[in-house]
Each structure stands twice: as C-alpha cells, then as structure tokens.
Amino acid sequence: MIGSSNRASAIYNACGEYGIQRGISGRQTIPAWVPVPDLDESVLRLAQDQQARQFIDRVYELYPQTWQNNHVMTWGEGDEQELAMFELVPNPARPGTVEVKWFQAYPLRRGIGSRAMRELQRLAQAAGVDLSLYVWDKGQVSAAKLARFYRAQGFRPTAKGSRSMTWSPVNETVPGLKFL
C-alpha cells in the first residue's frame, strides 16, 4: 500500500504526465477526465507507459534515419536498396504496449516487411514490450493480405473479426528468435 506522502507524490507525477497545470490559486487541479480510479493501478500504468516510451526511444536511436516523418530501416544501396518505414507510439488503451502506427516496406513481396517486423519483435522481446497494430484497408495491399501477413508474424486479433492485432513476446515465438 502506498503511504500518504508517496500517494500525493504519485498523484502529482500522474498529473504531470497529462499536462495538468496549476489553477488561479496556484494549486494543481485535476480535471475529471484524468484516469486515477485506483492509485496503485495508475502508478503501474505510468510505469508501463514509461517502459513503452523508453522502447520507442531505443528503437528510434537504432534507426534515426527518417523519411516522410517515419523512421526507416535500410538494407543495400543504390538501385538495390530495400527499406521499411515505421512509426511507433505508446498504445493508450494498453499500458506497456507499443502501437506500430505505420509500417510499410519496399519493394513488396521480397521479405523486407518480414525482416523489419522480426527486428521490431526482437527489440520488443528484449525490452519486454508488447506490440499492437491496426490493419488498414487504404493502402496498396488489401486488409485481408495484411492480416495474413501479420498473423504469419505472430500477431493475433484482439477479438474475433477485429482489425486490431497484438503480439506479445511472452506468448509467441518469433521465427529466427531464440528465447531464454
């Protein structure tokens, strides 16, 4: 159980995460929308969100090159260059989970997407972070083909018929990865 001084500190820190500012009286005010139902749960959620943010920072450190606001993994040079673009964000609905908000590989159908996703999964496994994504139907590849691709990478729908999918290093094995 968190003591009263720790409790006040945890609430103060939780409020800082949501960008809460001081009111006219100089006292910090907490709007009704701030999710602080159970302090112990809130502290855990903040720690998991921090874990997700640290993972994203680490991946972006490893792959600092960007193109069109997405980070890029590249292989080869010149006309033979292969690349995978991606964007990662903390998943607000699932603490400790990183959402693959954007993922695209070129050229298509040459294994580049699989190689890039395995790399993200390897890094997520090392950090103990789950991955999530939403299967879009607006790109070059149909939603059905994308869902098959992500299933082959170990992602599972969050509910039957859902386009939201998750991958957990605890529950899945990644081709080419060795789990300790």
SELOMI-655950 format. One record per atom (N, C-alpha, C): chain; x, y, z. Coordinates in Angstrom, 2 decimals. Layout:
('A', (X, Y, Z));
...
// end
This chain:
('A', (0.85, -1.17, 0.00));
('A', (0.00, 0.00, 0.00));
('A', (0.89, 1.23, 0.00));
('A', (0.54, 2.21, -0.77));
('A', (1.32, 3.43, -0.88));
('A', (0.96, 4.35, 0.28));
('A', (1.97, 4.90, 0.96));
('A', (1.74, 5.83, 2.07));
('A', (1.21, 7.16, 1.57));
('A', (0.72, 8.01, 2.50));
('A', (0.07, 9.25, 2.10));
('A', (1.03, 10.20, 1.39));
('A', (2.31, 10.31, 1.84));
('A', (3.23, 11.21, 1.16));
('A', (3.59, 10.66, -0.22));
('A', (3.77, 9.34, -0.32));
('A', (4.01, 8.72, -1.62));
('A', (2.78, 8.84, -2.50));
('A', (1.60, 8.74, -1.91));
('A', (0.35, 8.84, -2.65));
('A', (0.23, 10.23, -3.30));
('A', (0.52, 11.28, -2.51));
('A', (0.45, 12.64, -3.05));
('A', (1.48, 12.82, -4.16));
('A', (2.68, 12.27, -3.96));
('A', (3.72, 12.37, -4.97));
('A', (3.31, 11.64, -6.25));
('A', (2.73, 10.45, -6.09));
('A', (2.31, 9.66, -7.26));
('A', (1.21, 10.38, -8.03));
('A', (0.27, 10.99, -7.30));
('A', (-0.81, 11.74, -7.98));
('A', (-0.21, 12.94, -8.71));
('A', (0.72, 13.63, -8.03));
('A', (1.37, 14.78, -8.65));
('A', (2.09, 14.35, -9.93));
('A', (2.84, 13.24, -9.88));
('A', (3.55, 12.75, -11.05));
('A', (2.58, 12.30, -12.14));
('A', (1.48, 11.64, -11.75));
('A', (0.49, 11.20, -12.73));
('A', (-0.11, 12.41, -13.43));
('A', (-0.39, 13.46, -12.68));
('A', (-0.97, 14.66, -13.27));
('A', (0.00, 15.31, -14.24));
('A', (1.28, 15.29, -13.90));
('A', (2.28, 15.86, -14.80));
('A', (2.30, 15.16, -16.14));
('A', (2.06, 13.85, -16.16));
('A', (2.02, 13.09, -17.40));
('A', (0.90, 13.57, -18.32));
('A', (-0.18, 14.08, -17.74));
('A', (-1.32, 14.51, -18.54));
('A', (-1.29, 16.01, -18.83));
('A', (-0.19, 16.68, -18.51));
('A', (-0.04, 18.08, -18.81));
('A', (-0.97, 18.97, -17.99));
('A', (-1.32, 18.57, -16.79));
('A', (-2.22, 19.35, -15.95));
('A', (-1.46, 20.54, -15.41));
('A', (-2.10, 21.71, -15.44));
('A', (-1.45, 22.92, -14.99));
('A', (-2.08, 23.43, -13.71));
('A', (-1.41, 24.39, -13.11));
('A', (-1.92, 24.97, -11.86));
('A', (-3.05, 25.94, -12.15));
('A', (-4.03, 25.95, -11.25));
('A', (-5.17, 26.86, -11.38));
('A', (-4.81, 28.25, -10.88));
('A', (-5.79, 29.15, -10.83));
('A', (-5.57, 30.53, -10.41));
('A', (-4.99, 30.59, -9.00));
('A', (-5.43, 29.73, -8.11));
('A', (-4.96, 29.74, -6.73));
('A', (-3.52, 29.23, -6.60));
('A', (-2.96, 28.74, -7.68));
('A', (-1.62, 28.18, -7.63));
('A', (-1.61, 26.72, -7.26));
('A', (-2.77, 26.17, -6.88));
('A', (-2.86, 24.75, -6.54));
('A', (-3.10, 23.97, -7.83));
('A', (-2.59, 22.78, -7.86));
('A', (-2.78, 21.94, -9.02));
('A', (-4.19, 21.38, -9.01));
('A', (-4.85, 21.47, -10.16));
('A', (-6.21, 20.95, -10.28));
('A', (-6.20, 19.73, -11.19));
('A', (-7.05, 18.78, -10.89));
('A', (-7.12, 17.56, -11.67));
('A', (-8.48, 17.52, -12.37));
('A', (-8.50, 17.64, -13.71));
('A', (-9.77, 17.55, -14.42));
('A', (-10.40, 16.18, -14.25));
('A', (-11.71, 16.10, -14.46));
('A', (-12.45, 14.85, -14.27));
('A', (-11.99, 13.76, -15.21));
('A', (-11.43, 14.10, -16.37));
('A', (-11.07, 13.07, -17.34));
('A', (-9.77, 12.35, -17.01));
('A', (-9.03, 12.79, -16.01));
('A', (-7.77, 12.11, -15.67));
('A', (-8.09, 10.77, -15.02));
('A', (-7.63, 9.67, -15.62));
('A', (-7.94, 8.35, -15.09));
('A', (-7.11, 7.99, -13.86));
('A', (-7.61, 8.27, -12.68));
('A', (-6.93, 7.91, -11.44));
('A', (-7.92, 7.15, -10.56));
('A', (-8.53, 6.04, -11.08));
('A', (-9.51, 5.30, -10.30));
('A', (-8.91, 4.60, -9.09));
('A', (-7.74, 4.03, -9.26));
('A', (-7.05, 3.32, -8.19));
('A', (-5.59, 3.70, -8.31));
('A', (-5.06, 4.33, -7.29));
('A', (-3.71, 4.86, -7.36));
('A', (-2.69, 3.78, -7.71));
('A', (-2.79, 2.61, -7.11));
('A', (-1.83, 1.55, -7.40));
('A', (-1.86, 1.21, -8.88));
('A', (-3.06, 1.14, -9.47));
('A', (-3.19, 0.85, -10.89));
('A', (-2.63, 2.00, -11.72));
('A', (-2.86, 3.23, -11.29));
('A', (-2.35, 4.40, -12.02));
('A', (-0.83, 4.42, -12.04));
('A', (-0.22, 4.13, -10.91));
('A', (1.24, 4.11, -10.84));
('A', (1.78, 3.04, -11.76));
('A', (1.16, 1.87, -11.77));
('A', (1.58, 0.78, -12.65));
('A', (1.44, 1.19, -14.11));
('A', (0.32, 1.82, -14.46));
('A', (0.10, 2.26, -15.84));
('A', (1.16, 3.26, -16.27));
('A', (1.51, 4.20, -15.37));
('A', (2.54, 5.18, -15.71));
('A', (3.89, 4.51, -15.92));
('A', (4.22, 3.53, -15.10));
('A', (5.48, 2.80, -15.25));
('A', (5.49, 2.04, -16.58));
('A', (4.37, 1.43, -16.94));
('A', (4.29, 0.70, -18.20));
('A', (4.37, 1.64, -19.39));
('A', (3.73, 2.82, -19.28));
('A', (3.80, 3.81, -20.34));
('A', (5.24, 4.28, -20.51));
('A', (5.94, 4.47, -19.41));
('A', (7.34, 4.87, -19.46));
('A', (8.18, 3.79, -20.13));
('A', (7.88, 2.52, -19.85));
('A', (8.59, 1.41, -20.47));
('A', (8.37, 1.45, -21.99));
('A', (7.15, 1.71, -22.43));
('A', (6.84, 1.80, -23.86));
('A', (7.60, 2.97, -24.49));
('A', (7.62, 4.12, -23.83));
('A', (8.33, 5.29, -24.35));
('A', (9.84, 5.02, -24.45));
('A', (10.40, 4.35, -23.46));
('A', (11.82, 4.03, -23.50));
('A', (12.14, 3.08, -24.65));
('A', (11.25, 2.13, -24.89));
('A', (11.44, 1.21, -26.02));
('A', (11.44, 1.99, -27.33));
('A', (10.48, 2.88, -27.50));
('A', (10.39, 3.67, -28.73));
('A', (11.65, 4.51, -28.90));
('A', (12.10, 5.16, -27.85));
('A', (13.32, 5.97, -27.92));
('A', (14.51, 5.11, -28.34));
('A', (14.61, 3.90, -27.79));
('A', (15.72, 3.00, -28.12));
('A', (15.67, 2.58, -29.60));
('A', (14.50, 2.24, -30.08));
('A', (14.36, 1.85, -31.49));
('A', (14.70, 3.03, -32.40));
('A', (14.21, 4.22, -32.07));
('A', (14.50, 5.40, -32.87));
('A', (15.98, 5.78, -32.81));
('A', (16.65, 5.45, -31.71));
('A', (18.10, 5.64, -31.60));
('A', (18.83, 4.70, -32.57));
('A', (18.36, 3.47, -32.65));
('A', (18.97, 2.49, -33.55));
('A', (18.70, 2.80, -35.02));
('A', (17.54, 3.40, -35.29));
('A', (17.12, 3.72, -36.65));
('A', (16.74, 5.19, -36.73));
('A', (17.75, 6.09, -36.68));
('A', (17.46, 7.53, -36.64));
('A', (17.04, 8.13, -37.98));
('A', (17.35, 7.43, -39.08));
('A', (17.03, 7.97, -40.40));
('A', (15.51, 8.06, -40.56));
('A', (15.04, 9.19, -41.08));
('A', (13.60, 9.36, -41.31));
('A', (13.33, 9.75, -42.75));
('A', (12.13, 9.43, -43.16));
('A', (11.64, 9.82, -44.49));
('A', (10.13, 9.97, -44.36));
('A', (9.61, 11.10, -44.77));
('A', (8.17, 11.40, -44.66));
('A', (7.67, 11.17, -43.23));
('A', (8.41, 11.64, -42.24));
('A', (8.05, 11.56, -40.81));
('A', (8.01, 10.14, -40.25));
('A', (8.56, 9.19, -40.95));
('A', (8.64, 7.81, -40.46));
('A', (10.10, 7.42, -40.32));
('A', (10.40, 6.58, -39.36));
('A', (11.76, 6.06, -39.22));
('A', (11.95, 4.96, -40.25));
('A', (13.20, 4.75, -40.65));
('A', (13.48, 3.85, -41.77));
('A', (14.58, 2.86, -41.41));
('A', (14.34, 1.59, -41.74));
('A', (15.37, 0.56, -41.72));
('A', (15.78, 0.37, -43.17));
('A', (17.07, 0.36, -43.45));
('A', (17.52, 0.19, -44.84));
('A', (18.50, -0.96, -44.94));
('A', (18.48, -1.58, -46.11));
('A', (19.42, -2.63, -46.47));
('A', (19.84, -2.38, -47.91));
('A', (21.10, -2.59, -48.21));
('A', (21.59, -2.42, -49.58));
('A', (21.81, -0.95, -49.92));
('A', (22.21, -0.73, -51.19));
('A', (22.49, 0.63, -51.67));
('A', (22.02, 0.80, -53.09));
('A', (21.86, 2.06, -53.49));
('A', (21.51, 2.39, -54.87));
('A', (20.21, 1.75, -55.31));
('A', (20.24, 1.21, -56.53));
('A', (19.04, 0.57, -57.10));
('A', (18.64, -0.69, -56.35));
('A', (19.55, -1.26, -55.58));
('A', (19.29, -2.48, -54.83));
('A', (18.82, -2.20, -53.40));
('A', (18.62, -0.94, -53.08));
('A', (18.24, -0.60, -51.70));
('A', (16.83, -1.08, -51.37));
('A', (16.72, -1.65, -50.17));
('A', (15.43, -2.12, -49.63));
('A', (15.19, -1.32, -48.36));
('A', (13.93, -1.00, -48.10));
('A', (13.65, -0.23, -46.90));
('A', (12.30, -0.56, -46.31));
('A', (12.22, -0.32, -45.02));
('A', (10.96, -0.47, -44.29));
('A', (10.78, 0.80, -43.46));
('A', (9.62, 1.43, -43.60));
('A', (9.31, 2.65, -42.85));
('A', (8.33, 2.28, -41.74));
('A', (8.50, 2.93, -40.59));
('A', (7.62, 2.62, -39.47));
('A', (7.50, 3.81, -38.54));
('A', (6.39, 3.84, -37.80));
('A', (6.18, 4.82, -36.75));
('A', (5.65, 4.07, -35.53));
('A', (6.20, 4.37, -34.38));
('A', (5.81, 3.72, -33.13));
('A', (5.26, 4.76, -32.16));
('A', (4.18, 4.40, -31.44));
('A', (3.62, 5.28, -30.41));
('A', (3.16, 4.40, -29.25));
('A', (3.17, 4.94, -28.02));
('A', (2.59, 4.17, -26.91));
('A', (1.12, 3.92, -27.18));
('A', (0.64, 2.73, -26.90));
('A', (-0.78, 2.42, -27.09));
('A', (-1.53, 2.91, -25.86));
('A', (-2.39, 3.93, -26.01));
('A', (-3.08, 4.49, -24.85));
('A', (-4.07, 3.53, -24.19));
('A', (-4.56, 2.57, -24.95));
('A', (-5.54, 1.63, -24.41));
('A', (-4.89, 0.43, -23.71));
('A', (-3.61, 0.20, -23.98));
('A', (-2.91, -0.96, -23.43));
('A', (-1.57, -0.54, -22.88));
('A', (-1.50, -0.21, -21.60));
('A', (-0.23, 0.21, -21.00));
('A', (0.86, -0.84, -21.21));
('A', (2.07, -0.36, -21.48));
('A', (3.18, -1.28, -21.69));
('A', (3.21, -1.86, -23.09));
('A', (2.33, -1.37, -23.94));
('A', (2.24, -1.84, -25.32));
('A', (2.59, -0.71, -26.26));
('A', (3.35, -1.02, -27.30));
('A', (3.72, -0.04, -28.31));
('A', (2.93, -0.34, -29.58));
('A', (2.28, 0.68, -30.08));
('A', (1.50, 0.52, -31.32));
('A', (2.39, 0.80, -32.52));
('A', (2.37, -0.12, -33.48));
('A', (3.05, 0.10, -34.75));
('A', (2.02, 0.88, -35.58));
('A', (2.15, 2.21, -35.54));
('A', (1.14, 3.07, -36.15));
('A', (1.25, 3.06, -37.67));
('A', (2.46, 2.90, -38.16));
('A', (2.68, 2.89, -39.60));
('A', (3.78, 1.88, -39.89));
('A', (3.57, 1.08, -40.94));
('A', (4.56, 0.08, -41.31));
('A', (4.42, -0.16, -42.81));
('A', (5.51, 0.03, -43.55));
('A', (5.48, -0.15, -44.99));
('A', (6.85, -0.57, -45.47));
('A', (6.93, -1.51, -46.40));
('A', (8.21, -2.00, -46.89));
('A', (8.26, -1.89, -48.42));
('A', (9.48, -1.63, -48.94));
('A', (9.71, -1.56, -50.39));
('A', (10.98, -2.30, -50.72));
('A', (11.06, -2.97, -51.82));
('A', (9.96, -3.35, -52.69));
('A', (9.09, -4.43, -52.03));
('A', (7.89, -4.54, -52.54));
('A', (6.93, -5.51, -52.00));
('A', (7.30, -6.94, -52.39));
('A', (6.86, -7.89, -51.56));
('A', (6.95, -9.33, -51.83));
('A', (8.40, -9.83, -51.97));
('A', (9.32, -9.21, -51.19));
('A', (10.70, -9.68, -51.20));
('A', (11.21, -10.00, -49.81));
('A', (10.30, -10.05, -48.83));
('A', (10.70, -10.42, -47.47));
('A', (11.19, -9.27, -46.62));
('A', (11.16, -8.06, -47.14));
('A', (11.66, -6.91, -46.39));
('A', (10.75, -6.61, -45.21));
('A', (9.44, -6.65, -45.40));
('A', (8.49, -6.42, -44.32));
('A', (8.66, -7.44, -43.21));
('A', (8.84, -8.71, -43.59));
('A', (9.05, -9.76, -42.58));
('A', (10.34, -9.52, -41.82));
('A', (11.41, -9.16, -42.52));
('A', (12.70, -8.91, -41.87));
('A', (12.58, -7.73, -40.90));
('A', (11.93, -6.65, -41.32));
('A', (11.79, -5.47, -40.47));
('A', (10.90, -5.77, -39.25));
('A', (9.81, -6.50, -39.47));
('A', (8.92, -6.81, -38.34));
('A', (9.62, -7.73, -37.35));
('A', (10.40, -8.69, -37.84));
('A', (11.17, -9.55, -36.93));
('A', (12.15, -8.73, -36.10));
('A', (12.75, -7.71, -36.71));
('A', (13.67, -6.84, -35.98));
('A', (12.92, -6.08, -34.88));
('A', (11.76, -5.51, -35.20));
('A', (10.97, -4.83, -34.18));
('A', (10.56, -5.79, -33.07));
('A', (10.17, -7.01, -33.43));
('A', (9.78, -8.01, -32.44));
('A', (10.98, -8.44, -31.59));
('A', (12.15, -8.56, -32.19));
('A', (13.35, -8.92, -31.43));
('A', (13.65, -7.85, -30.39));
('A', (13.56, -6.59, -30.80));
('A', (13.80, -5.48, -29.87));
('A', (12.73, -5.43, -28.79));
('A', (11.47, -5.68, -29.17));
('A', (10.37, -5.68, -28.20));
('A', (10.54, -6.82, -27.20));
('A', (10.97, -7.97, -27.68));
('A', (11.20, -9.12, -26.79));
('A', (12.28, -8.79, -25.78));
('A', (13.35, -8.15, -26.22));
('A', (14.44, -7.79, -25.32));
('A', (13.99, -6.78, -24.27));
('A', (13.05, -5.90, -24.64));
('A', (12.56, -4.87, -23.72));
('A', (11.35, -5.32, -22.92));
('A', (10.80, -6.50, -23.27));
('A', (9.60, -6.98, -22.57));
('A', (8.36, -6.16, -22.89));
('A', (8.26, -5.70, -24.12));
('A', (7.16, -4.84, -24.55));
('A', (6.29, -5.58, -25.56));
('A', (4.97, -5.44, -25.43));
('A', (4.03, -5.98, -26.42));
('A', (3.90, -5.00, -27.57));
('A', (3.55, -5.51, -28.75));
('A', (3.29, -4.67, -29.91));
('A', (1.83, -4.80, -30.30));
('A', (1.26, -3.72, -30.82));
('A', (-0.10, -3.76, -31.34));
('A', (-0.13, -3.01, -32.67));
('A', (-1.17, -3.24, -33.44));
('A', (-1.34, -2.52, -34.70));
('A', (-2.79, -2.62, -35.15));
('A', (-3.13, -1.83, -36.11));
('A', (-4.46, -1.86, -36.71));
('A', (-4.28, -2.11, -38.20));
('A', (-4.96, -3.09, -38.75));
('A', (-4.83, -3.44, -40.16));
('A', (-5.65, -2.45, -41.00));
('A', (-4.95, -1.63, -41.77));
('A', (-5.60, -0.64, -42.63));
('A', (-6.12, -1.28, -43.89));
('A', (-7.12, -0.63, -44.48));
('A', (-7.63, -1.09, -45.77));
('A', (-7.47, -0.01, -46.84));
('A', (-6.58, 0.95, -46.61));
('A', (-6.44, 2.10, -47.51));
('A', (-5.18, 2.07, -48.37));
('A', (-4.32, 1.09, -48.22));
('A', (-3.05, 1.08, -48.94));
('A', (-3.05, 0.21, -50.17));
('A', (-1.84, -0.05, -50.68));
('A', (-1.64, -0.88, -51.86));
('A', (-2.05, -2.32, -51.64));
('A', (-1.87, -2.80, -50.42));
('A', (-2.13, -4.20, -50.09));
('A', (-3.48, -4.28, -49.37));
('A', (-4.29, -5.26, -49.75));
('A', (-5.62, -5.40, -49.15));
('A', (-5.53, -5.72, -47.66));
('A', (-6.58, -5.39, -46.93));
('A', (-6.63, -5.68, -45.50));
('A', (-6.51, -7.17, -45.23));
('A', (-7.12, -7.99, -46.08));
('A', (-7.06, -9.44, -45.90));
('A', (-5.62, -9.95, -46.03));
('A', (-4.89, -9.44, -47.03));
('A', (-3.49, -9.86, -47.20));
('A', (-2.62, -9.36, -46.06));
('A', (-2.89, -8.13, -45.61));
('A', (-2.13, -7.60, -44.47));
('A', (-2.39, -8.42, -43.22));
('A', (-3.65, -8.77, -42.97));
('A', (-3.98, -9.57, -41.78));
('A', (-3.25, -10.92, -41.84));
('A', (-3.20, -11.53, -43.02));
('A', (-2.47, -12.81, -43.17));
('A', (-0.98, -12.60, -42.89));
('A', (-0.43, -11.50, -43.41));
('A', (0.98, -11.20, -43.18));
('A', (1.25, -11.05, -41.68));
('A', (0.43, -10.25, -40.99));
('A', (0.65, -10.03, -39.56));
('A', (0.43, -11.31, -38.75));
('A', (-0.53, -12.13, -39.13));
('A', (-0.72, -13.42, -38.45));
('A', (0.53, -14.28, -38.61));
('A', (1.10, -14.28, -39.81));
('A', (2.32, -15.05, -40.06));
('A', (3.48, -14.53, -39.21));
('A', (3.43, -13.26, -38.80));
('A', (4.46, -12.67, -37.95));
('A', (4.16, -12.90, -36.46));
('A', (3.05, -13.57, -36.16));
('A', (2.73, -13.89, -34.77));
('A', (1.70, -12.98, -34.12));
('A', (1.16, -12.00, -34.85));
('A', (0.12, -11.13, -34.31));
('A', (-1.20, -11.87, -34.29));
('A', (-2.02, -11.56, -33.31));
('A', (-3.34, -12.17, -33.17));
('A', (-4.38, -11.07, -33.01));
('A', (-5.58, -11.26, -33.61));
('A', (-6.65, -10.26, -33.43));
('A', (-7.01, -10.13, -31.95));
('A', (-7.34, -8.91, -31.53));
('A', (-7.71, -8.69, -30.12));
('A', (-9.09, -9.27, -29.82));
('A', (-9.92, -9.42, -30.85));
('A', (-11.24, -10.04, -30.73));
('A', (-11.59, -10.65, -32.09));
('A', (-12.48, -11.59, -32.11));
('A', (-12.85, -12.24, -33.36));
('A', (-13.36, -11.20, -34.36));
('A', (-12.76, -11.20, -35.56));
('A', (-13.16, -10.28, -36.61));
('A', (-12.57, -8.88, -36.48));
('A', (-11.79, -8.63, -35.44));
('A', (-11.22, -7.30, -35.22));
('A', (-10.01, -7.07, -36.12));
('A', (-9.83, -5.83, -36.54));
('A', (-8.64, -5.45, -37.30));
('A', (-7.50, -5.04, -36.37));
('A', (-7.78, -4.88, -35.10));
('A', (-6.73, -4.60, -34.13));
('A', (-6.05, -5.90, -33.77));
('A', (-4.71, -5.89, -33.78));
('A', (-3.95, -7.10, -33.52));
('A', (-2.85, -6.81, -32.51));
('A', (-2.45, -7.83, -31.77));
('A', (-1.37, -7.69, -30.80));
('A', (-0.37, -8.83, -30.93));
('A', (0.83, -8.55, -30.48));
('A', (1.89, -9.55, -30.40));
('A', (2.56, -9.39, -29.04));
('A', (2.78, -10.49, -28.37));
('A', (3.44, -10.46, -27.08));
('A', (4.63, -11.40, -27.09));
('A', (5.80, -10.93, -26.66));
('A', (6.96, -11.81, -26.62));
('A', (6.81, -12.94, -25.62));
('A', (5.89, -12.80, -24.68));
('A', (5.67, -13.82, -23.67));
('A', (4.91, -15.01, -24.25));
('A', (3.95, -14.73, -25.13));
('A', (3.05, -15.76, -25.64));
('A', (3.42, -16.32, -27.01));
('A', (4.28, -15.63, -27.71));
('A', (4.57, -16.02, -29.09));
('A', (6.05, -16.31, -29.28));
('A', (6.32, -17.07, -30.30));
('A', (7.71, -17.24, -30.70));
('A', (7.87, -16.54, -32.04));
('A', (9.00, -15.89, -32.20));
('A', (9.29, -15.17, -33.42));
('A', (10.25, -16.01, -34.23));
('A', (9.93, -16.26, -35.52));
('A', (10.86, -17.02, -36.34));
('A', (12.23, -16.35, -36.32));
('A', (13.24, -17.15, -36.04));
('A', (14.60, -16.62, -36.01));
('A', (15.02, -16.10, -34.65));
('A', (14.10, -16.02, -33.68));
('A', (14.46, -15.54, -32.34));
('A', (14.65, -16.74, -31.42));
('A', (15.59, -16.61, -30.53));
('A', (15.78, -17.63, -29.50));
('A', (15.41, -17.01, -28.17));
('A', (14.44, -17.62, -27.49));
('A', (14.01, -17.13, -26.19));
('A', (14.79, -17.85, -25.11));
('A', (15.15, -17.08, -24.09));
('A', (15.93, -17.66, -23.00));
('A', (15.06, -18.42, -22.04));
// end
